[in-house]
């Protein structure tokens, strides 16, 4: 027997195992466990459980190589497996939000602010990697227009050795007029051989395909690990007419799936790139592409930069991070300035990118220098000139998945650059503000809860490595974790947004401490605190870029409570109370920033 461990849903495995026992009544639980083979990358005759190997895409964590090895080395012919089969499904959708996450050229064309990150003729020079992206699509269901019925893509029988490569030709009928911006996919597991127990990662708008009441069909309202997947089609989308049939080719290798329209290339408007894409093409996360195409974000940066440069003669500007937008903007607007871009992440490829777009943005590369190395700038790099203006978004390529305060790296690097800064240097952003809000996050809290015994198996040993937060022992503190709050299932703000502390970038980096007593304005169950940083671009604090939960393109930091607390105003009626029958009306929140480690520590006290 082959048992693939679905750690988040061990109860389903237990159900499938129970059904196996029902068909083989002479086998005890202890005997059944002796039939379970450990699927590892080396032959092993011992019994055990394999770590979970199914991701949102199904294949990304090595399902195919694992099954191939099991069938080659460990399993008899026609083995019993749990799960028995996996099937992937897809649906064509129109969604402007998803379109903005990959088509920077056409989003930028709508803005028309004079800065061209993706000029005409170089439509592919900045984009996203061609792969599927895991996303909680339920959260954007109101933004989605369905253009087809769900269709079957691939089927994997776990009892047979899978091929490393597969192709499926799909004929899909359009159910509505529209533009196909993306394909949303999910998978369904048939856990038992008889086909009575199923688990699905389908979005909420998909009805169960199984109408038989005897069948057991599991689909959670929200799951942290297993999401849907999104595949972006290039350009402005593929136009469809109702009842039109389109031909889609789906291809899988050992770890991924890709899609392409056949005979629709002229409609898809994929764009061009007449330069060597390997030489200067930049790839960012979908969220970063959306930020660079966002009219409001660009307007704020452009206004703050032009106001800073107006009427002043700056001879040397340093871009401290990986901002191609600020580099191009300053090189274009300040025609007399030398621009040094650190580009610690995109490095030499960033330099080649600037060479490719310089003419379209009306600046000469003679005035632009890229350091591209993770080292401190010296006077030798600046030709013995002091830096007049230091800027950053801040954005460090590769840091997108980290906690918000990791971008305080800008403050640290500003401090390291202090010897080469002029006395009246202009710094943008000039300040960061740590914001927070107490929130109800029941789905997220449950997903990060401490593991104990599941189906009789002790799992507490993995709590630390998995970053468990909820239901922690009193002596332990869970980690602060980065999340897109809008994708965290059920959420509710329980307090006003409050300022915890401020970071003054006009001065060298230093330790910071903040304390705030906050009243709860809504009743409910508090599961933790959500934190983010607002970036103040000018000294008058008139231009502020917020990265809070209302803005989908940024991750926030989440500090979950060990035990949820009932909170609210005593004047309001609320059924939720703590064990003593009371609700807490206030919380005192403290945080401190350690400049040596860049870490943020926090504590709270409910009153």
Secondary structure, DSSP 8 states (H G I E B T S, - for coil): -EEB--GGGHHHHHHHHHHHHHHSTT--HHHHHHH-B---SS---SB--B-----TTSSTTSHHHHHHHIIIII--TT--EES-EEEEEEEEEE-HHHHHTT-HHHHHHHH-SS--SS-TT-TTSEE--SS-EEE-GGGGGGG-EE-B--EEEEEEETTS---S-EEEEEEEEBSSSEEE-EEEEEEEEE-STTS-EEEE---TTS--S---TTSEEE--S--SS--EEEEE-STT-EEE-TT-EEEEEEEE-SS-EEEEEES-HHHHT-----S-HHHH-EE--HHHHHHHT-HHHHHHHHHHHHHHHTT---SEEEE-SS-HHHHHHHHHH-TT-EEEE--TTTHHHHHHHHHHHTGGGT--GGGEEE--SSS---TTTTTT--EEEEE-----TT-TTS-GGGGGHHHHHHHHTGGGEEEEEEEES-EEEEEEEEEE-HHHHHHTB---EETTEE-GGGHHHHT--BT--TT----EEEE-GGGSSS-EE-B--EEEEEEETTS----EEEEEEEEB-S-EEEEEEEEEEEEE-STTS--EE--STT-TTS-EEEEEEEEEEEE--TTS--S---TTS--B-EEEEEEEEETTTTEEEEEEEE-
